[in-house]
Amino acid sequence: MGHGVHTQELPGIGTRYDIDAGGQGQRVSVVVRRDGKRDLYVFTGASADPDAVLELTEAHARKIAAVLGGTFFEG
């Protein structure tokens, strides 16, 4: 995929996207499940265990993406 984004197919589950988020082992992993839900994992250090985990519906994921991408404007 793009520079700093790594993908892995998870058979029977969906696709995992690992995104480098700076140094010191900071990264975000997003699992896009076949049922449309997304799991967001935040890692802030070298630990294999995430510091935060969110399960998002497709609609919630789109709202967060719009805010992060700068396309969300309140009217």
Residue frames as a rotation matrix with the C-alpha (Angstrom) as fourth column:
MET 1
0.593 0.805 0.000 0.00
0.805 -0.593 0.000 0.00
0.000 0.000 -1.000 0.00
GLY 2
0.781 -0.285 0.556 1.39
-0.095 -0.934 -0.346 3.48
0.617 0.217 -0.756 0.77
HIS 3
-0.277 -0.960 -0.032 4.64
0.068 0.014 -0.998 4.30
0.958 -0.278 0.061 2.46
GLY 4
-0.851 -0.130 0.509 4.33
-0.471 -0.242 -0.848 3.52
0.233 -0.962 0.144 6.18
VAL 5
0.158 0.929 0.335 1.16
-0.935 0.250 -0.251 1.44
-0.317 -0.273 0.908 5.78
HIS 6
-0.874 -0.444 -0.195 1.40
-0.478 0.857 0.194 -2.34
0.081 0.263 -0.962 5.86
THR 7
0.165 0.985 -0.049 -1.48
-0.978 0.170 0.120 -4.69
0.127 0.028 0.992 5.07
GLN 8
-0.935 -0.344 0.086 -2.17
-0.353 0.928 -0.120 -8.27
-0.039 -0.142 -0.989 6.06
GLU 9
-0.099 0.905 -0.414 -5.10
-0.595 0.280 0.753 -10.45
0.797 0.321 0.511 5.07
LEU 10
-0.726 0.010 0.687 -6.73
-0.618 0.427 -0.660 -12.16
-0.300 -0.904 -0.304 8.07
PRO 11
-0.806 0.393 -0.442 -8.47
-0.098 0.647 0.756 -15.26
0.583 0.653 -0.483 6.66
GLY 12
-0.261 0.835 -0.485 -12.13
0.796 0.470 0.381 -15.39
0.546 -0.287 -0.787 7.63
ILE 13
-0.053 0.181 -0.982 -11.91
0.825 -0.546 -0.145 -12.01
-0.563 -0.818 -0.121 9.39
GLY 14
0.949 0.314 -0.020 -10.88
0.251 -0.795 -0.552 -9.25
-0.189 0.519 -0.833 6.99
THR 15
0.324 -0.853 0.408 -7.82
0.585 -0.159 -0.795 -7.07
0.743 0.496 0.448 6.44
ARG 16
0.615 -0.236 -0.752 -5.45
0.648 -0.392 0.653 -5.48
-0.449 -0.889 -0.088 8.95
TYR 17
0.526 -0.458 0.717 -3.75
0.341 -0.659 -0.671 -2.17
0.779 0.597 -0.190 8.21
ASP 18
0.393 -0.511 -0.765 -0.74
0.856 -0.101 0.507 -1.17
-0.336 -0.854 0.397 10.33
ILE 19
0.670 -0.084 0.737 0.13
0.341 -0.848 -0.406 2.52
0.659 0.524 -0.540 10.19
ASP 20
-0.317 -0.838 -0.443 3.36
0.907 -0.131 -0.400 3.96
0.278 -0.529 0.802 11.56
ALA 21
0.717 0.642 0.272 2.49
0.494 -0.743 0.452 6.93
0.492 -0.189 -0.850 13.80
GLY 22
0.663 -0.566 0.490 5.90
-0.666 -0.745 0.041 8.29
0.342 -0.354 -0.871 14.73
GLY 23
-0.273 -0.897 -0.347 8.89
-0.483 0.439 -0.757 6.89
0.832 -0.039 -0.554 16.53
GLN 24
-0.713 -0.185 0.677 9.26
-0.701 0.208 -0.682 4.78
-0.015 -0.960 -0.278 19.63
GLY 25
-0.950 0.307 0.049 6.93
0.309 0.951 0.030 2.03
-0.037 0.043 -0.998 18.36
GLN 26
-0.399 0.855 -0.332 3.90
-0.279 -0.458 -0.844 4.29
-0.874 -0.244 0.421 18.00
ARG 27
-0.974 0.154 -0.167 1.42
-0.124 0.254 0.959 2.83
0.190 0.955 -0.228 15.54
VAL 28
-0.173 0.974 0.148 -2.23
-0.779 -0.043 -0.626 2.34
-0.603 -0.224 0.766 14.82
SER 29
-0.995 -0.011 0.100 -3.70
0.048 0.825 0.564 -0.91
-0.088 0.566 -0.820 13.56
VAL 30
-0.216 0.961 -0.170 -7.11
-0.875 -0.268 -0.403 -1.03
-0.433 0.062 0.899 11.93
VAL 31
-0.897 0.082 0.434 -8.89
0.210 0.944 0.255 -4.30
-0.389 0.320 -0.864 11.23
VAL 32
-0.383 0.796 -0.469 -11.62
-0.916 -0.394 0.079 -3.94
-0.122 0.459 0.880 8.62
ARG 33
-0.609 0.210 0.765 -13.88
-0.102 0.936 -0.338 -6.92
-0.786 -0.284 -0.549 9.16
ARG 34
-0.938 0.268 0.219 -15.91
0.304 0.339 0.890 -8.58
0.164 0.902 -0.400 6.47
ASP 35
-0.084 0.971 -0.225 -19.11
0.996 0.086 -0.001 -7.55
0.019 -0.225 -0.974 8.31
GLY 36
0.326 0.186 0.927 -18.21
0.457 -0.889 0.018 -3.84
0.827 0.418 -0.375 7.95
LYS 37
0.989 -0.011 -0.150 -17.10
0.133 -0.399 0.907 -3.24
-0.069 -0.917 -0.393 11.54
ARG 38
0.313 -0.931 0.191 -13.68
-0.060 -0.220 -0.974 -1.84
0.948 0.293 -0.124 12.29
ASP 39
0.807 -0.221 -0.548 -11.37
0.586 0.186 0.788 -2.49
-0.072 -0.957 0.280 15.22
LEU 40
0.570 -0.610 0.550 -8.92
-0.190 -0.750 -0.634 0.30
0.799 0.257 -0.543 16.03
TYR 41
0.702 -0.455 -0.548 -5.82
0.712 0.455 0.534 -0.56
0.006 -0.765 0.644 18.08
VAL 42
0.752 -0.477 0.455 -3.45
-0.349 -0.874 -0.339 2.13
0.559 0.096 -0.824 19.39
PHE 43
0.583 -0.686 -0.435 0.11
0.803 0.569 0.180 1.24
0.124 -0.454 0.883 20.39
THR 44
0.935 -0.231 0.269 2.29
-0.243 -0.970 0.013 3.89
0.257 -0.078 -0.963 22.06
GLY 45
0.225 -0.900 0.374 5.35
-0.875 -0.018 0.483 1.82
-0.428 -0.436 -0.791 22.85
ALA 46
-0.534 -0.594 -0.601 7.19
-0.802 0.582 0.136 -1.38
0.269 0.555 -0.787 22.13
SER 47
-0.561 0.367 0.742 4.64
-0.378 0.684 -0.624 -3.58
-0.737 -0.630 -0.245 23.93
ALA 48
-0.968 0.251 -0.005 2.74
0.136 0.542 0.829 -6.14
0.211 0.802 -0.559 21.85
ASP 49
-0.251 0.914 -0.318 -0.41
0.948 0.166 -0.272 -5.21
-0.196 -0.369 -0.908 23.80
PRO 50
-0.216 0.219 0.952 -2.40
0.519 -0.800 0.302 -2.18
0.827 0.559 0.059 22.60
ASP 51
-0.971 -0.126 -0.201 -2.89
0.237 -0.565 -0.790 0.82
-0.014 -0.815 0.579 24.88
ALA 52
-0.372 0.905 -0.208 -6.42
-0.544 -0.394 -0.741 1.38
-0.752 -0.162 0.638 23.56
VAL 53
-0.929 0.204 0.310 -8.94
0.362 0.674 0.644 -0.63
-0.077 0.711 -0.699 21.54
LEU 54
-0.406 0.851 -0.332 -12.16
-0.587 -0.521 -0.619 0.62
-0.700 -0.057 0.712 19.93
GLU 55
-0.625 0.356 0.695 -14.78
0.676 0.692 0.253 -1.34
-0.391 0.628 -0.673 18.04
LEU 56
-0.613 0.337 -0.715 -16.40
-0.397 -0.913 -0.091 0.94
-0.683 0.228 0.694 15.46
THR 57
0.368 0.734 0.571 -19.39
0.457 0.392 -0.799 0.55
-0.810 0.555 -0.191 13.20
GLU 58
-0.206 -0.410 0.889 -18.86
0.978 -0.099 0.182 1.51
0.014 0.907 0.421 9.57
ALA 59
0.602 0.523 0.603 -20.73
0.518 -0.831 0.204 4.79
0.608 0.189 -0.771 10.18
HIS 60
0.909 -0.317 -0.270 -18.57
0.100 -0.464 0.880 5.70
-0.405 -0.827 -0.390 13.19
ALA 61
0.022 -0.950 0.310 -15.40
0.719 0.231 0.655 4.87
-0.694 0.208 0.689 11.25
ARG 62
0.012 0.045 0.999 -16.50
0.912 -0.411 0.008 7.17
0.411 0.911 -0.046 8.41
LYS 63
0.920 0.341 0.191 -17.14
0.225 -0.862 0.454 10.04
0.319 -0.375 -0.870 10.85
ILE 64
0.609 -0.769 -0.194 -13.71
0.192 -0.094 0.977 9.65
-0.770 -0.632 0.090 12.43
ALA 65
-0.144 -0.664 0.734 -12.10
0.920 0.183 0.346 9.43
-0.364 0.725 0.585 8.98
ALA 66
0.437 0.385 0.813 -13.86
0.700 -0.713 -0.039 12.65
0.564 0.586 -0.581 7.91
VAL 67
0.992 -0.099 -0.076 -12.56
-0.016 -0.706 0.708 14.50
-0.124 -0.701 -0.702 10.97
LEU 68
0.305 -0.945 0.121 -9.01
0.320 0.221 0.921 13.16
-0.897 -0.243 0.369 10.61
GLY 69
-0.190 -0.352 0.916 -9.01
0.961 0.125 0.247 13.84
-0.201 0.927 0.315 6.88
GLY 70
-0.789 -0.145 -0.597 -10.19
0.191 -0.982 -0.013 17.41
-0.584 -0.124 0.802 7.34
THR 71
-0.853 0.494 0.171 -13.41
0.134 -0.109 0.985 16.95
0.505 0.863 0.026 5.37
PHE 72
-0.090 0.834 -0.544 -15.84
0.974 0.187 0.126 17.30
0.206 -0.518 -0.830 8.29
PHE 73
-0.910 -0.083 0.405 -17.39
0.043 -0.993 -0.109 20.74
0.412 -0.082 0.908 8.52
GLU 74
-0.461 0.778 -0.426 -20.17
0.792 0.144 -0.593 21.70
-0.400 -0.611 -0.683 10.88
GLY 75
-0.577 0.271 0.771 -22.84
0.593 -0.510 0.623 23.74
0.562 0.816 0.134 9.15
